[in-house]
Amino acid sequence: MLVIALLKFYKMGKNCFYCKSKITTKKGFLKGLQRYKCAVCGKTFTDRVALNGKVLWKKYTKGKQTYLQLSQKYGCSVKTIQRKLVAVELVTEITFSSVANMLVDTTYFGRTFGVMVFKKSINGQIFFKQYVRQETTKLYLLGTEEIAGRGIKISTIMCDGRKGLFQQFGADMLIQMCNFYQIAIIRRYLTMNPKMQASLELWKVSSLLTKTCKEIFEARLQVWYNLLKHFLSEPRIDEKGKKKYV
């Protein structure tokens, strides 16, 4: 008789949010949402959809929805939203191309801590990184071996021009000094405000290094040298009275 009485009061209707039972009854409203009570687990719930952690994560990250906005949308507390987001297991699939042009360099944070990075030149994708105390050719070699072990062929390397790197990789692959370091070396000798006309003209030519192709740059450099080779071959007198050449 008790079971019959319960079935009369509770109808086969809305699925329970907690135990999925269909023996539920309406129990007023909460914040504008229909409220139900389950006869099986005894819990009350509102007329809402089950929270999907991955859907919440997508709305939170890509949709720029806050905890409060999500809680209002799904009719639950902010803590519930936080709990669901924390429980999401993120699986990131990283794919690498089989051939890559590699940029390698080390950035220091203090004198004894640095990050050595190997990244693709086109899109900046990080292939490998390691924390180092000092930048050495051996560590760069270990990095390339690690990348090669993944089945990735390094076709070219762009670096800061360390002599050891050119000797180590020059025979097996193309290697180039980064344009930034090339210009830095030129600036070291010419300074930012050169006085001599030859230096001024050379500084103009060097500014084309990152703006043109190899053939045009070499042609402009050759024109500069042809026009000033007599001047460059003339001896100069230094502060000690000795002859020197530019």
CYANA upper distance limits for C-alpha pairs under 8 A (distance plus 0.5 A):
  1 MET  CA      5 ALA  CA      6.68
  2 LEU  CA      6 LEU  CA      6.68
  3 VAL  CA      7 LEU  CA      6.67
  4 ILE  CA      8 LYS  CA      6.75
  5 ALA  CA      9 PHE  CA      6.88
  6 LEU  CA     10 TYR  CA      6.28
  6 LEU  CA     39 ALA  CA      8.38
  7 LEU  CA     11 LYS  CA      6.64
  7 LEU  CA     23 ILE  CA      8.13
  9 PHE  CA     25 THR  CA      7.80
 10 TYR  CA     23 ILE  CA      6.16
 10 TYR  CA     24 THR  CA      5.70
 10 TYR  CA     25 THR  CA      5.51
 10 TYR  CA     39 ALA  CA      7.35
 11 LYS  CA     22 LYS  CA      8.15
 11 LYS  CA     23 ILE  CA      6.03
 11 LYS  CA     24 THR  CA      6.24
 11 LYS  CA     25 THR  CA      6.53
 12 MET  CA     22 LYS  CA      5.54
 12 MET  CA     23 ILE  CA      5.32
 12 MET  CA     24 THR  CA      6.93
 13 GLY  CA     22 LYS  CA      5.79
 13 GLY  CA     23 ILE  CA      6.88
 13 GLY  CA     24 THR  CA      6.54
 13 GLY  CA     25 THR  CA      7.91
 14 LYS  CA     22 LYS  CA      6.15
 14 LYS  CA     23 ILE  CA      8.10
 14 LYS  CA     24 THR  CA      6.72
 14 LYS  CA     25 THR  CA      8.34
 14 LYS  CA     36 TYR  CA      8.40
 15 ASN  CA     20 LYS  CA      5.54
 15 ASN  CA     21 SER  CA      5.89
 15 ASN  CA     22 LYS  CA      5.05
 15 ASN  CA     23 ILE  CA      8.06
 15 ASN  CA     24 THR  CA      7.79
 16 CYS  CA     20 LYS  CA      4.87
 16 CYS  CA     21 SER  CA      5.58
 16 CYS  CA     22 LYS  CA      6.74
 16 CYS  CA     23 ILE  CA      8.36
 16 CYS  CA     24 THR  CA      7.48
 16 CYS  CA     37 LYS  CA      8.41
 16 CYS  CA     38 CYS  CA      6.63
 16 CYS  CA     45 PHE  CA      7.86
 17 PHE  CA     45 PHE  CA      6.91
 17 PHE  CA     49 VAL  CA      8.49
 17 PHE  CA     50 ALA  CA      7.34
 18 TYR  CA     41 CYS  CA      8.44
 18 TYR  CA     43 LYS  CA      8.27
 19 CYS  CA     40 VAL  CA      8.37
 19 CYS  CA     41 CYS  CA      7.35
 21 SER  CA     38 CYS  CA      7.75
 21 SER  CA     40 VAL  CA      7.33
 22 LYS  CA     38 CYS  CA      8.36
 23 ILE  CA     38 CYS  CA      6.67
 23 ILE  CA     39 ALA  CA      6.32
 23 ILE  CA     40 VAL  CA      7.55
 24 THR  CA     36 TYR  CA      6.94
 24 THR  CA     37 LYS  CA      6.01
 24 THR  CA     38 CYS  CA      4.98
 24 THR  CA     39 ALA  CA      6.36
 25 THR  CA     36 TYR  CA      5.97
 25 THR  CA     37 LYS  CA      5.95
 25 THR  CA     38 CYS  CA      7.25
 25 THR  CA     39 ALA  CA      8.46
 26 LYS  CA     34 GLN  CA      7.76
 26 LYS  CA     35 ARG  CA      6.38
 26 LYS  CA     36 TYR  CA      4.87
 26 LYS  CA     37 LYS  CA      6.86
 27 LYS  CA     34 GLN  CA      7.99
 27 LYS  CA     35 ARG  CA      5.49
 27 LYS  CA     36 TYR  CA      5.29
 27 LYS  CA     37 LYS  CA      6.58
 27 LYS  CA     44 THR  CA      8.42
 28 GLY  CA     34 GLN  CA      6.77
 28 GLY  CA     35 ARG  CA      5.83
 28 GLY  CA     36 TYR  CA      7.88
 29 PHE  CA     33 LEU  CA      5.86
 29 PHE  CA     34 GLN  CA      5.09
 29 PHE  CA     35 ARG  CA      5.45
 29 PHE  CA     46 THR  CA      8.34
 30 LEU  CA     34 GLN  CA      6.97
 30 LEU  CA     35 ARG  CA      6.65
 30 LEU  CA     46 THR  CA      7.66
 31 LYS  CA     75 GLY  CA      8.46
 33 LEU  CA     46 THR  CA      6.50
 33 LEU  CA     47 ASP  CA      6.44
 33 LEU  CA     48 ARG  CA      8.48
 33 LEU  CA     75 GLY  CA      8.27
 34 GLN  CA     46 THR  CA      6.01
 34 GLN  CA     47 ASP  CA      5.74
 35 ARG  CA     44 THR  CA      7.42
 35 ARG  CA     45 PHE  CA      6.19
 35 ARG  CA     46 THR  CA      4.78
 35 ARG  CA     47 ASP  CA      6.70
 36 TYR  CA     44 THR  CA      5.95
 36 TYR  CA     45 PHE  CA      5.84
 36 TYR  CA     46 THR  CA      6.45
 36 TYR  CA     47 ASP  CA      7.91
 37 LYS  CA     42 GLY  CA      6.93
 37 LYS  CA     43 LYS  CA      6.31
 37 LYS  CA     44 THR  CA      4.81
 37 LYS  CA     45 PHE  CA      7.00
 38 CYS  CA     42 GLY  CA      5.49
 38 CYS  CA     43 LYS  CA      6.11
 38 CYS  CA     44 THR  CA      6.81
 39 ALA  CA     43 LYS  CA      8.47
 46 THR  CA     75 GLY  CA      8.02
 48 ARG  CA     74 TYR  CA      6.96
 48 ARG  CA     75 GLY  CA      7.43
 49 VAL  CA     74 TYR  CA      7.88
 51 LEU  CA     55 VAL  CA      8.49
 51 LEU  CA     56 LEU  CA      8.01
 51 LEU  CA     74 TYR  CA      8.20
 51 LEU  CA     84 LYS  CA      8.28
 52 ASN  CA     56 LEU  CA      6.68
 52 ASN  CA     84 LYS  CA      8.30
 53 GLY  CA     57 TRP  CA      6.58
 53 GLY  CA     84 LYS  CA      5.83
 53 GLY  CA     85 LEU  CA      6.30
 53 GLY  CA     87 ALA  CA      7.76
 53 GLY  CA     88 VAL  CA      6.15
 54 LYS  CA     58 LYS  CA      6.72
 54 LYS  CA     85 LEU  CA      8.35
 54 LYS  CA     88 VAL  CA      6.86
 55 VAL  CA     59 LYS  CA      6.80
 56 LEU  CA     60 TYR  CA      6.43
 56 LEU  CA     70 LEU  CA      8.26
 56 LEU  CA     81 ILE  CA      8.37
 56 LEU  CA     84 LYS  CA      8.32
 56 LEU  CA     85 LEU  CA      7.33
 57 TRP  CA     61 THR  CA      6.48
 57 TRP  CA     85 LEU  CA      6.54
 57 TRP  CA     88 VAL  CA      8.02
 58 LYS  CA     62 LYS  CA      5.98
 58 LYS  CA     63 GLY  CA      7.05
 59 LYS  CA     63 GLY  CA      4.76
 59 LYS  CA     64 LYS  CA      6.87
 59 LYS  CA     65 GLN  CA      6.32
 60 TYR  CA     64 LYS  CA      5.69
 60 TYR  CA     65 GLN  CA      5.19
 60 TYR  CA     66 THR  CA      6.85
 60 TYR  CA     67 TYR  CA      8.25
 60 TYR  CA     70 LEU  CA      8.50
 61 THR  CA     65 GLN  CA      7.78
 65 GLN  CA     69 GLN  CA      6.52
 65 GLN  CA     70 LEU  CA      6.93
 66 THR  CA     70 LEU  CA      6.74
 67 TYR  CA     71 SER  CA      6.60
 67 TYR  CA     78 VAL  CA      6.23
 67 TYR  CA     81 ILE  CA      6.90
 67 TYR  CA     82 GLN  CA      7.58
 68 LEU  CA     72 GLN  CA      6.68
 68 LEU  CA     78 VAL  CA      6.46
 69 GLN  CA     73 LYS  CA      6.64
 70 LEU  CA     74 TYR  CA      6.66
 70 LEU  CA     78 VAL  CA      8.34
 70 LEU  CA     81 ILE  CA      7.58
 71 SER  CA     75 GLY  CA      6.14
 71 SER  CA     76 CYS  CA      5.50
 71 SER  CA     77 SER  CA      5.97
 71 SER  CA     78 VAL  CA      5.91
 71 SER  CA     80 THR  CA      8.34
 71 SER  CA     81 ILE  CA      6.84
 72 GLN  CA     76 CYS  CA      7.21
 72 GLN  CA     77 SER  CA      8.41
 76 CYS  CA     80 THR  CA      7.02
 76 CYS  CA     81 ILE  CA      7.99
 77 SER  CA     81 ILE  CA      7.21
 78 VAL  CA     82 GLN  CA      6.79
 79 LYS  CA     83 ARG  CA      6.54
 80 THR  CA     84 LYS  CA      6.72
 81 ILE  CA     85 LEU  CA      6.74
 82 GLN  CA     86 VAL  CA      6.65
 83 ARG  CA     87 ALA  CA      6.82
 84 LYS  CA     88 VAL  CA      7.12
 96 PHE  CA    127 PHE  CA      8.26
 96 PHE  CA    152 ILE  CA      8.20
 97 SER  CA    152 ILE  CA      7.42
 98 SER  CA    151 GLY  CA      7.10
 98 SER  CA    152 ILE  CA      5.12
 98 SER  CA    153 LYS  CA      6.52
 99 VAL  CA    152 ILE  CA      6.14
 99 VAL  CA    153 LYS  CA      5.22
 99 VAL  CA    154 ILE  CA      6.39
 99 VAL  CA    155 SER  CA      7.03
100 ALA  CA    120 LYS  CA      6.75
100 ALA  CA    121 SER  CA      8.39
100 ALA  CA    152 ILE  CA      7.73
100 ALA  CA    153 LYS  CA      6.91
100 ALA  CA    154 ILE  CA      5.67
100 ALA  CA    155 SER  CA      6.48
100 ALA  CA    156 THR  CA      7.85
101 ASN  CA    120 LYS  CA      6.29
101 ASN  CA    121 SER  CA      6.22
101 ASN  CA    122 ILE  CA      8.23
101 ASN  CA    154 ILE  CA      6.55
101 ASN  CA    155 SER  CA      6.14
101 ASN  CA    156 THR  CA      5.35
101 ASN  CA    157 ILE  CA      6.64
101 ASN  CA    158 MET  CA      8.44
102 MET  CA    118 PHE  CA      6.89
102 MET  CA    119 LYS  CA      6.11
102 MET  CA    120 LYS  CA      5.40
102 MET  CA    121 SER  CA      6.16
102 MET  CA    154 ILE  CA      7.10
102 MET  CA    155 SER  CA      8.23
102 MET  CA    156 THR  CA      6.54
102 MET  CA    157 ILE  CA      5.31
102 MET  CA    158 MET  CA      6.75
103 LEU  CA    117 VAL  CA      8.42
103 LEU  CA    118 PHE  CA      6.24
103 LEU  CA    119 LYS  CA      5.79
103 LEU  CA    120 LYS  CA      6.61
103 LEU  CA    121 SER  CA      6.24
103 LEU  CA    157 ILE  CA      6.37
103 LEU  CA    158 MET  CA      5.39
103 LEU  CA    159 CYS  CA      6.73
104 VAL  CA    116 MET  CA      7.84
104 VAL  CA    117 VAL  CA      6.21
104 VAL  CA    118 PHE  CA      5.19
104 VAL  CA    119 LYS  CA      7.13
104 VAL  CA    157 ILE  CA      7.59
104 VAL  CA    158 MET  CA      6.81
104 VAL  CA    159 CYS  CA      5.82
104 VAL  CA    160 ASP  CA      8.44
105 ASP  CA    116 MET  CA      6.32
105 ASP  CA    117 VAL  CA      6.28
105 ASP  CA    118 PHE  CA      7.59
105 ASP  CA    159 CYS  CA      6.64
105 ASP  CA    160 ASP  CA      7.28
106 THR  CA    114 GLY  CA      6.82
106 THR  CA    115 VAL  CA      5.92
106 THR  CA    116 MET  CA      4.70
106 THR  CA    117 VAL  CA      6.73
106 THR  CA    135 GLU  CA      7.32
107 THR  CA    114 GLY  CA      5.89
107 THR  CA    115 VAL  CA      5.92
107 THR  CA    116 MET  CA      7.12
108 TYR  CA    112 THR  CA      8.13
108 TYR  CA    113 PHE  CA      6.32
108 TYR  CA    114 GLY  CA      4.49
108 TYR  CA    115 VAL  CA      6.96
109 PHE  CA    113 PHE  CA      6.06
109 PHE  CA    114 GLY  CA      6.19
110 GLY  CA    114 GLY  CA      8.11
111 ARG  CA    133 ARG  CA      8.47
112 THR  CA    132 VAL  CA      8.35
112 THR  CA    133 ARG  CA      5.26
112 THR  CA    134 GLN  CA      7.15
113 PHE  CA    131 TYR  CA      7.64
113 PHE  CA    132 VAL  CA      6.50
113 PHE  CA    133 ARG  CA      5.35
113 PHE  CA    134 GLN  CA      7.89
114 GLY  CA    131 TYR  CA      6.26
114 GLY  CA    132 VAL  CA      5.67
114 GLY  CA    133 ARG  CA      6.50
114 GLY  CA    134 GLN  CA      7.63
114 GLY  CA    135 GLU  CA      8.42
115 VAL  CA    129 LYS  CA      7.34
115 VAL  CA    130 GLN  CA      6.35
115 VAL  CA    131 TYR  CA      5.13
115 VAL  CA    132 VAL  CA      6.54
116 MET  CA    129 LYS  CA      5.98
116 MET  CA    130 GLN  CA      5.82
116 MET  CA    131 TYR  CA      6.69
116 MET  CA    132 VAL  CA      7.30
116 MET  CA    135 GLU  CA      8.24
117 VAL  CA    126 ILE  CA      7.71
117 VAL  CA    127 PHE  CA      8.41
117 VAL  CA    128 PHE  CA      6.59
117 VAL  CA    129 LYS  CA      4.97
117 VAL  CA    130 GLN  CA      7.29
118 PHE  CA    126 ILE  CA      6.59
118 PHE  CA    127 PHE  CA      6.11
118 PHE  CA    128 PHE  CA      5.68
118 PHE  CA    129 LYS  CA      6.64
118 PHE  CA    143 GLY  CA      8.08
119 LYS  CA    124 GLY  CA      6.04
119 LYS  CA    125 GLN  CA      5.85
119 LYS  CA    126 ILE  CA      4.80
119 LYS  CA    127 PHE  CA      5.80
119 LYS  CA    128 PHE  CA      7.53
120 LYS  CA    124 GLY  CA      5.43
120 LYS  CA    125 GLN  CA      5.69
120 LYS  CA    126 ILE  CA      7.05
120 LYS  CA    127 PHE  CA      7.62
121 SER  CA    125 GLN  CA      8.39
127 PHE  CA    147 ILE  CA      7.48
128 PHE  CA    143 GLY  CA      7.38
128 PHE  CA    146 GLU  CA      8.36
128 PHE  CA    147 ILE  CA      7.50
129 LYS  CA    143 GLY  CA      8.23
135 GLU  CA    139 LEU  CA      7.62
136 THR  CA    140 TYR  CA      7.16
137 THR  CA    141 LEU  CA      6.72
137 THR  CA    164 GLY  CA      6.42
137 THR  CA    165 LEU  CA      6.58
137 THR  CA    168 GLN  CA      8.45
138 LYS  CA    142 LEU  CA      6.75
139 LEU  CA    143 GLY  CA      6.76
140 TYR  CA    144 THR  CA      6.91
140 TYR  CA    165 LEU  CA      8.47
141 LEU  CA    145 GLU  CA      6.72
142 LEU  CA    146 GLU  CA      6.67
143 GLY  CA    147 ILE  CA      6.88
144 THR  CA    148 ALA  CA      6.55
144 THR  CA    154 ILE  CA      8.41
145 GLU  CA    149 GLY  CA      6.54
146 GLU  CA    150 ARG  CA      7.40
147 ILE  CA    151 GLY  CA      7.69
147 ILE  CA    152 ILE  CA      6.50
147 ILE  CA    153 LYS  CA      8.38
148 ALA  CA    152 ILE  CA      5.53
148 ALA  CA    153 LYS  CA      6.50
148 ALA  CA    154 ILE  CA      7.97
154 ILE  CA    173 MET  CA      8.11
155 SER  CA    173 MET  CA      6.47
155 SER  CA    174 LEU  CA      7.21
156 THR  CA    173 MET  CA      6.34
156 THR  CA    174 LEU  CA      5.23
156 THR  CA    175 ILE  CA      6.11
156 THR  CA    176 GLN  CA      8.33
157 ILE  CA    173 MET  CA      8.09
157 ILE  CA    174 LEU  CA      6.91
157 ILE  CA    175 ILE  CA      5.21
157 ILE  CA    176 GLN  CA      6.83
158 MET  CA    175 ILE  CA      6.32
158 MET  CA    176 GLN  CA      5.36
158 MET  CA    177 MET  CA      6.14
158 MET  CA    178 CYS  CA      6.15
159 CYS  CA    175 ILE  CA      8.09
159 CYS  CA    176 GLN  CA      6.94
159 CYS  CA    177 MET  CA      5.66
159 CYS  CA    178 CYS  CA      5.96
160 ASP  CA    177 MET  CA      5.94
160 ASP  CA    178 CYS  CA      6.10
160 ASP  CA    181 TYR  CA      6.53
161 GLY  CA    165 LEU  CA      7.69
161 GLY  CA    166 PHE  CA      7.73
161 GLY  CA    176 GLN  CA      7.84
161 GLY  CA    177 MET  CA      5.23
161 GLY  CA    178 CYS  CA      7.67
161 GLY  CA    181 TYR  CA      8.03
162 ARG  CA    166 PHE  CA      7.30
163 LYS  CA    167 GLN  CA      6.89
164 GLY  CA    168 GLN  CA      6.45
165 LEU  CA    169 PHE  CA      6.41
165 LEU  CA    170 GLY  CA      8.06
166 PHE  CA    170 GLY  CA      5.52
166 PHE  CA    175 ILE  CA      7.23
167 GLN  CA    171 ALA  CA      8.05
169 PHE  CA    173 MET  CA      6.47
169 PHE  CA    174 LEU  CA      8.10
169 PHE  CA    175 ILE  CA      7.45
170 GLY  CA    174 LEU  CA      6.66
170 GLY  CA    175 ILE  CA      6.53
177 MET  CA    181 TYR  CA      7.46
177 MET  CA    182 GLN  CA      7.33
178 CYS  CA    182 GLN  CA      6.95
179 ASN  CA    183 ILE  CA      6.68
179 ASN  CA    209 LEU  CA      7.52
179 ASN  CA    210 THR  CA      7.09
180 PHE  CA    184 ALA  CA      6.66
181 TYR  CA    185 ILE  CA      6.70
182 GLN  CA    186 ILE  CA      6.95
183 ILE  CA    187 ARG  CA      6.56
183 ILE  CA    206 SER  CA      7.38
183 ILE  CA    207 SER  CA      8.33
183 ILE  CA    209 LEU  CA      8.44
184 ALA  CA    188 ARG  CA      6.65
185 ILE  CA    189 TYR  CA      7.28
186 ILE  CA    190 LEU  CA      6.61
186 ILE  CA    191 THR  CA      8.42
186 ILE  CA    203 TRP  CA      8.42
186 ILE  CA    206 SER  CA      8.17
187 ARG  CA    191 THR  CA      5.38
187 ARG  CA    192 MET  CA      6.72
190 LEU  CA    194 PRO  CA      6.12
190 LEU  CA    199 SER  CA      6.84
190 LEU  CA    203 TRP  CA      7.92
194 PRO  CA    199 SER  CA      6.27
194 PRO  CA    200 LEU  CA      6.30
195 LYS  CA    199 SER  CA      7.42
195 LYS  CA    200 LEU  CA      7.39
196 MET  CA    200 LEU  CA      6.76
197 GLN  CA    201 GLU  CA      6.68
198 ALA  CA    202 LEU  CA      6.65
198 ALA  CA    228 LEU  CA      7.52
199 SER  CA    203 TRP  CA      6.56
200 LEU  CA    204 LYS  CA      6.94
201 GLU  CA    205 VAL  CA      6.89
201 GLU  CA    224 TRP  CA      7.83
202 LEU  CA    206 SER  CA      6.62
202 LEU  CA    221 LEU  CA      8.28
202 LEU  CA    224 TRP  CA      7.60
203 TRP  CA    207 SER  CA      6.79
204 LYS  CA    208 LEU  CA      7.60
205 VAL  CA    209 LEU  CA      7.92
205 VAL  CA    217 PHE  CA      7.99
205 VAL  CA    220 ARG  CA      7.17
205 VAL  CA    221 LEU  CA      6.99
207 SER  CA    211 LYS  CA      8.13
208 LEU  CA    212 THR  CA      6.44
208 LEU  CA    217 PHE  CA      7.19
209 LEU  CA    213 CYS  CA      8.28
209 LEU  CA    217 PHE  CA      6.96
212 THR  CA    216 ILE  CA      7.06
212 THR  CA    217 PHE  CA      7.00
213 CYS  CA    217 PHE  CA      6.75
214 LYS  CA    218 GLU  CA      6.59
215 GLU  CA    219 ALA  CA      6.65
216 ILE  CA    220 ARG  CA      6.71
217 PHE  CA    221 LEU  CA      6.64
218 GLU  CA    222 GLN  CA      6.57
219 ALA  CA    223 VAL  CA      6.75
220 ARG  CA    224 TRP  CA      6.79
221 LEU  CA    225 TYR  CA      6.81
222 GLN  CA    226 ASN  CA      6.60
223 VAL  CA    227 LEU  CA      6.75
224 TRP  CA    228 LEU  CA      6.81
225 TYR  CA    229 LYS  CA      5.84
228 LEU  CA    232 LEU  CA      6.57
229 LYS  CA    233 SER  CA      6.61
230 HIS  CA    234 GLU  CA      7.01
232 LEU  CA    245 TYR  CA      7.35
232 LEU  CA    246 VAL  CA      5.99
233 SER  CA    245 TYR  CA      6.86
233 SER  CA    246 VAL  CA      7.65
234 GLU  CA    245 TYR  CA      6.92
234 GLU  CA    246 VAL  CA      8.27
235 PRO  CA    243 LYS  CA      6.13
235 PRO  CA    244 LYS  CA      5.78
235 PRO  CA    245 TYR  CA      5.30
235 PRO  CA    246 VAL  CA      7.96
236 ARG  CA    242 LYS  CA      8.41
236 ARG  CA    243 LYS  CA      5.76
236 ARG  CA    244 LYS  CA      5.44
236 ARG  CA    245 TYR  CA      6.22
236 ARG  CA    246 VAL  CA      7.83
237 ILE  CA    241 GLY  CA      5.93
237 ILE  CA    242 LYS  CA      5.84
237 ILE  CA    243 LYS  CA      5.12
237 ILE  CA    244 LYS  CA      6.61
238 ASP  CA    242 LYS  CA      6.01
238 ASP  CA    243 LYS  CA      6.89
238 ASP  CA    244 LYS  CA      7.25
